[in-house]
Amino acid sequence: MITTMLLGSWLAAGQAPAPMPMPMPKPMAAPMTAPMAAPAAAPAAECATCAAEPEEEATKYFVQKLLEGSRFGQCLDDRGVVISGWAAMNYTASSTSRLNNPVFFNDFANDFQLNQVWLQAVKSIDTSKKERQFGYNLSGFYGRDYQFTLPRGLFSDQVADARNYGFDLVYHYGEVFLPNLGGEGSTVRVGRWGTLIGYEVIDAPNTPLVSKSYNFQYNPFTHTGAMITTQWNENVSTYSGVVTGSDVWIDPAARATYVGGIKYAPKDGKGSIAFNSVIGTHEVLASENFTHFNSYNMLFTYNVSDKLTYVLDATFSHADNFAGVGSAHWYGFANYFQYKISDKVASNLRVELFEDTKGVRTGFSGLYTAATWSLNVTPNDWAILRPFVRYDYNSESRPFEGDPDLFTGGIELIFRY
């Protein structure tokens, strides 16, 4: 009902808001350690009776319930395919008058925006079953976020037309699990998927805040190519692949790029650590007006208690041949403190530093500091409410409509279906 009212009022306005300028080119989304809407409990000790207990059944949302009992729904169930989605939207009040740039994803100042109307068909792979399996992910969304996630070469005419709202076929890949290839098995993936650089992801329900970190905004979103992930033992996994670059599809701007990483997650431990990289030509292609850059990331998570989780996301990136600048680098440290207040309420605090040494990513040089706090409220299994406040400051420049700082606050609504 709330979704209908909000969309109705938006459509009743007669047109979308006036076109906004695009961000600096961002030449991701499930990380090796997936972000949590609320902190996960510390792993429990093994016991003799645990294996005998049935697994908790996955929540079924509107689309699955609608198809349940039908011939088509039964066909999907038999094949292990789940169709679902969500609508994510926000209202952000701001100290700026029009835009919150260079803070994106909730960039409309003092206005409502529809971020994602998402639909996905997913056939997951269960690596605990030591048998060959095939899976895929076909996910697309319509909304404001397309401007920032769309890769070069895929539906690019929308960006050329500076449309406020558009479509992105954000994930489309197939994969096969080979149980006898390396350690405890390997998964080979081909297509376009979310990067493993960083902690936050594109999918609204699976990332902690509507307001994104600088690390997320100015490093890769997605890759297109082929990748193999191997679980060597119960604690260590690696991935390695060749892609077309960061946020570039099949296009003249594509260049062969290596992606790889290693993750250590002790089975009975309280945390994990992962090192991820994107290594390629790391230069601006002037003829294509596109930037390829290298990124090196460390992602550390630790369950301090059954209620408190700490995450550190540290990323360093660089590229050459920027016009009038030459070589440049940027780096950031984002700290997350996630506290589970109850089964339905969690608190998320993010404190970050981001240095854009020559202003090639944000458009303004200097050290950005930002603090964001949000509640994550889930009154039921299909709705998420996230009120938030945020403060940004640049010690050297005035990027926020001529001011060195920015105050924002608002609320995000997500409705699963």
C-alpha positions as a printed Julia matrix, in Angstrom:
417×3 Matrix{Float64}:
  0.0     0.0     0.0
  2.76    2.46    0.9
  4.65    1.52   -2.28
  1.55    2.18   -4.4
  1.0     5.58   -2.79
  4.6     6.68   -3.29
  4.8     5.52   -6.88
  1.44    7.04   -7.59
  2.49   10.44   -6.32
  5.7    10.26   -8.36
  3.89    9.4   -11.58
  1.22   12.0   -10.89
  3.87   14.71  -11.1
  3.78   14.27  -14.87
  7.51   13.75  -15.4
 10.71   12.68  -13.69
 12.9    15.36  -12.12
 15.15   17.37  -14.42
 18.27   15.53  -15.66
 21.19   15.55  -13.25
 24.9    15.51  -14.12
 26.62   12.15  -14.13
 29.32   11.23  -11.59
 32.97   10.89  -12.55
 33.37    7.69  -14.66
 33.57    4.67  -12.42
 35.38    2.27  -14.57
 30.89   -4.68   -8.14
 28.15   -7.13   -6.14
 28.55   -9.81   -3.64
 31.79   -9.59   -1.63
 33.6   -12.67   -0.32
 32.11  -11.74    3.03
 28.54  -10.62    2.42
 27.29   -7.55    4.31
 24.61   -7.97    6.93
 21.47   -5.95    7.52
 21.97   -6.95   11.14
 25.08   -8.52   12.65
 25.27  -12.28   12.55
 25.65  -14.26   15.72
 29.04  -15.71   16.51
 29.4   -19.27   15.2
 28.15  -21.87   17.66
 30.34  -24.75   18.82
 29.84  -28.04   17.04
 27.64  -30.6    18.72
 26.58  -34.15   18.01
 22.92  -33.27   17.5
 23.3   -30.19   15.28
 23.53  -32.09   11.99
 20.27  -33.92   12.7
 18.25  -30.73   13.04
 16.38  -29.61    9.88
 17.59  -26.47    8.1
 15.44  -23.38    8.41
 13.29  -22.98    5.31
 14.03  -19.91    3.2
 11.47  -17.12    3.41
  9.0   -17.05    0.55
  7.92  -13.61   -0.64
  4.96  -12.46   -2.74
  6.01  -13.77   -6.17
  6.85  -17.24   -4.85
  3.61  -17.4    -2.88
  1.68  -16.24   -5.96
  3.18  -19.03   -8.07
  2.9   -21.67   -5.35
  0.64  -24.54   -6.37
  0.63  -23.6   -10.07
  2.16  -25.75  -12.78
  4.74  -23.05  -13.51
  5.55  -22.65   -9.82
  6.0   -26.4    -9.41
  8.27  -26.43  -12.46
 10.44  -23.73  -10.86
 10.55  -25.62   -7.54
 11.57  -28.85   -9.26
 14.49  -27.02  -10.88
 15.51  -25.07   -7.78
 14.74  -21.7    -9.38
 13.57  -18.77   -7.23
 11.91  -15.67   -8.71
 11.8   -12.66   -6.38
 12.61   -8.98   -6.13
 12.1    -5.73   -4.25
 11.35   -2.04   -4.57
 13.82    0.31   -2.83
 13.24    4.05   -2.44
 14.37    6.9    -0.23
 13.8    10.51    0.76
 16.94   12.48    1.66
 16.89   15.88    3.35
 20.1    17.82    2.76
 22.01   20.99    3.52
 22.47   21.39   -0.26
 19.69   22.75   -2.43
 19.71   20.39   -5.42
 22.31   17.6    -5.39
 24.38   15.79   -2.78
 27.27   15.16   -5.22
 29.83   13.72   -4.91
 27.68   11.49   -2.69
 25.54    9.37   -5.01
 22.82    6.7    -4.87
 20.75    9.08   -2.73
 21.95   12.12   -4.65
 18.63   14.01   -4.97
 18.65   16.69   -2.26
 15.37   17.23   -0.39
 13.51   14.95   -2.74
 12.15   11.44   -3.2
 13.83    8.97   -5.51
 13.07    5.44   -6.63
 16.38    3.56   -6.49
 15.53    0.03   -7.59
 12.52   -1.94   -8.79
 14.31   -5.28   -8.96
 13.35   -8.66  -10.42
 15.58  -11.72  -10.39
 15.54  -15.4   -11.32
 18.21  -17.33   -9.43
 19.22  -20.99   -9.44
 21.72  -21.33   -6.61
 24.47  -23.9    -6.23
 24.81  -25.84   -2.99
 28.51  -26.67   -2.69
 27.86  -28.94    0.3
 26.41  -31.44   -2.18
 29.42  -33.14   -3.71
 27.93  -33.43   -7.17
 28.11  -31.49  -10.41
 25.57  -28.67  -10.44
 24.56  -25.85  -12.75
 23.25  -22.48  -11.66
 22.58  -18.98  -12.91
 21.55  -15.49  -11.9
 19.48  -13.19  -14.11
 18.81   -9.91  -12.28
 17.62   -6.58  -13.61
 16.2    -3.4   -12.14
 14.61   -0.11  -13.13
 15.42    2.98  -11.11
 17.76    5.86  -10.34
 20.7     3.59   -9.44
 21.15    2.5   -13.07
 23.14    5.7   -13.76
 25.9     4.52  -11.45
 25.89    0.74  -12.06
 25.41    0.52  -15.84
 28.61   -0.65  -17.59
 30.02    0.82  -20.76
 28.55   -0.99  -23.76
 25.25   -2.2   -22.25
 22.13   -0.04  -22.79
 24.5     2.94  -22.86
 22.05    5.1   -24.82
 20.18    5.7   -21.55
 23.25    7.39  -20.05
 23.89    9.36  -23.25
 20.34   10.72  -22.98
 20.97   11.64  -19.29
 17.78    9.88  -18.19
 17.11   10.1   -14.47
 15.56    6.63  -14.44
 16.57    3.65  -16.5
 17.2    -0.11  -16.67
 20.25   -2.24  -15.92
 20.54   -5.99  -16.46
 22.88   -5.88  -13.52
 23.76   -9.58  -13.09
 23.61  -12.18  -15.83
 25.83  -15.2   -15.47
 25.85  -18.97  -15.55
 28.01  -21.21  -13.39
 28.91  -24.84  -12.83
 30.16  -26.52   -9.66
 32.84  -29.17  -10.18
 33.2   -31.17   -6.94
 36.44  -32.93   -7.95
 38.36  -29.87   -9.12
 40.73  -28.54   -6.44
 40.31  -29.06   -2.7
 36.62  -29.36   -1.86
 35.42  -28.3    -5.29
 35.42  -25.33   -7.66
 32.76  -23.11   -9.23
 33.31  -21.73  -12.73
 31.3   -18.59  -13.56
 30.83  -16.83  -16.92
 28.94  -13.57  -17.48
 28.53  -10.34  -15.49
 28.59  -10.36  -11.7
 29.16   -8.06   -8.73
 32.77   -7.3    -7.86
 34.44   -8.82   -4.82
 36.21   -5.53   -4.09
 34.76   -4.02   -0.91
 32.0    -4.68    1.58
 28.92   -2.95    0.22
 26.92   -4.27   -2.75
 24.42   -3.0    -5.3
 21.46   -5.11   -4.05
 19.52   -2.82   -1.69
 18.41   -5.41    0.92
 21.9    -6.94    1.16
 23.89   -3.77    1.85
 23.82   -2.06    5.25
 22.92    1.55    4.33
 21.15    3.49    1.57
 23.91    6.1     1.87
 26.98    4.49    0.28
 30.62    4.75    1.32
 33.17    6.54   -0.86
 35.0     3.23   -1.15
 31.9     1.72   -2.73
 31.1     4.68   -4.99
 34.54    5.19   -6.51
 35.75    1.63   -7.0
 34.38   -1.22   -9.19
 30.73   -2.3    -9.24
 30.65   -5.23  -11.68
 32.88   -7.33  -13.94
 32.16   -9.22  -17.15
 34.19  -12.29  -18.03
 35.06  -15.68  -16.53
 36.14  -16.64  -13.01
 36.86  -19.8   -11.01
 36.35  -19.98   -7.24
 37.93  -22.88   -5.3
 37.25  -23.98   -1.72
 40.6   -25.54   -0.8
 39.53  -26.63    2.68
 36.97  -25.62    5.28
 38.91  -22.42    6.03
 40.49  -21.15    2.8
 39.02  -20.21   -0.58
 40.45  -18.41   -3.61
 39.13  -16.94   -6.84
 40.82  -15.96  -10.09
 39.54  -14.76  -13.43
 39.9   -12.68  -16.58
 37.39   -9.88  -17.22
 36.9    -6.94  -19.59
 37.78   -4.41  -16.86
 35.64   -2.73  -14.23
 32.15   -1.63  -15.25
 32.68   -2.26  -18.95
 30.74   -4.89  -20.91
 31.48   -5.93  -24.52
 32.79   -2.64  -25.87
 35.82   -1.09  -27.66
 36.87    0.24  -24.24
 37.26   -3.29  -22.84
 40.75   -4.51  -21.91
 41.86   -7.89  -20.55
 42.02   -7.54  -16.74
 42.85   -9.97  -13.93
 40.62  -10.34  -10.87
 41.62  -12.5    -7.93
 41.65  -12.94   -4.21
 41.96  -15.18   -1.2
 39.75  -15.51    1.87
 40.52  -17.06    5.25
 37.41  -17.83    7.3
 38.04  -20.35   10.11
 35.08  -22.69   10.43
 34.87  -22.25   14.2
 36.26  -18.72   14.29
 34.6   -15.39   14.93
 35.63  -13.61   11.78
 37.32  -13.66    8.4
 39.86  -11.78    6.32
 40.0   -11.45    2.54
 42.41   -9.85    0.07
 41.01   -8.94   -3.35
 42.51   -7.31   -6.44
 41.75   -5.98   -9.9
 44.9    -5.66  -12.05
 44.97   -4.47  -15.65
 46.12   -1.64  -17.93
 45.38    0.98  -15.21
 45.21    3.94  -17.57
 42.8     6.46  -19.05
 41.84    5.57  -22.62
 41.51    9.07  -24.06
 40.11    7.76  -27.36
 37.29    5.98  -25.49
 36.88    8.48  -22.63
 37.12    5.57  -20.2
 39.3     4.85  -17.17
 40.77    1.46  -16.31
 42.26    1.32  -12.83
 43.85   -1.19  -10.49
 42.3    -1.83   -7.08
 43.67   -3.65   -4.02
 41.28   -4.42   -1.18
 41.38   -5.92    2.31
 38.12   -6.92    3.98
 38.17   -7.91    7.66
 35.15   -8.96    9.73
 34.95   -9.92   13.4
 32.02  -10.93   15.57
 32.88   -9.18   18.83
 29.85  -10.79   20.47
 26.58  -12.38   19.44
 25.21   -8.84   18.99
 28.17   -6.71   17.82
 30.05   -7.11   14.53
 32.97   -5.0    13.3
 34.01   -4.7     9.63
 37.0    -2.94    8.07
 36.96   -2.28    4.31
 40.28   -0.81    3.06
 40.89   -0.14   -0.66
 43.71    1.47   -2.66
 43.29    2.25   -6.37
 45.35    4.0    -9.04
 45.55    4.81  -12.75
 47.77    6.7   -15.22
 47.33    9.22  -18.04
 44.71   11.51  -16.51
 44.53   14.66  -18.63
 46.58   17.44  -17.08
 47.34   15.27  -14.05
 49.19   12.15  -15.15
 49.18    9.41  -12.53
 46.77    9.55   -9.6
 45.62    7.34   -6.75
 42.77    7.26   -4.25
 42.24    5.18   -1.14
 39.76    4.74    1.68
 39.09    3.09    5.02
 35.48    2.36    5.97
 34.73    1.04    9.48
 31.36   -0.57   10.24
 29.93   -1.21   13.7
 26.75   -3.26   13.52
 24.77   -3.95   16.68
 21.74   -6.22   16.9
 19.29   -4.54   19.27
 16.56   -7.14   18.79
 15.36   -9.62   16.19
 13.7    -6.76   14.32
 16.01   -3.78   14.98
 19.73   -3.28   14.34
 22.0    -0.25   14.54
 24.59    0.48   11.83
 27.42    3.0    12.25
 29.93    3.66    9.47
 32.97    5.91    9.97
 35.17    6.45    6.94
 38.14    8.29    5.46
 38.61    8.7     1.7
 41.53   10.47    0.05
 41.12   11.61   -3.55
 44.67   12.88   -3.97
 44.17   14.78   -7.23
 40.39   14.95   -7.5
 40.17   12.5   -10.41
 37.32   10.46   -8.85
 35.1    12.89   -6.98
 36.01   16.02   -8.93
 37.53   17.63   -5.82
 40.87   16.8    -4.24
 41.36   16.3    -0.53
 40.58   14.06    2.41
 36.88   13.24    2.89
 35.71   12.18    6.32
 32.19   10.91    6.82
 30.08    9.39    9.59
 26.75    7.69    8.92
 24.33    6.16   11.42
 21.19    4.21   10.62
 18.6     1.97   12.18
 17.61   -1.17   10.31
 13.99   -1.98   11.2
 12.26   -5.1     9.87
  8.65   -5.05   11.13
  7.96   -8.18    9.06
  9.79  -10.44    6.62
  9.0    -8.34    3.53
  9.64   -4.76    4.68
 12.8    -2.88    5.74
 12.84    0.7     7.07
 16.13    2.57    7.45
 16.13    6.07    8.94
 19.63    7.6     8.75
 21.77   10.67    9.35
 25.13   11.48    7.76
 27.84   14.15    7.93
 30.6    14.65    5.31
 33.59   17.0     5.39
 36.44   17.75    2.98
 39.5    19.31    4.61
 40.91   20.83    1.41
 38.06   21.56   -1.03
 34.45   22.75   -1.15
 32.69   19.98   -3.12
 29.16   20.29   -1.73
 27.66   23.15   -3.77
 30.51   25.38   -2.62
 30.62   24.18    0.99
 33.27   21.98    2.63
 30.67   19.91    4.49
 27.34   18.21    3.93
 24.52   17.24    6.3
 22.0    14.65    5.1
 19.28   12.58    6.72
 16.21   10.69    5.68
 14.68    7.28    5.35
 14.93    4.33    3.0
 12.04    1.92    2.41
 12.48   -1.54    0.9
  9.58   -3.82    0.07
 10.38   -7.42   -0.93
  8.14   -9.35   -3.29
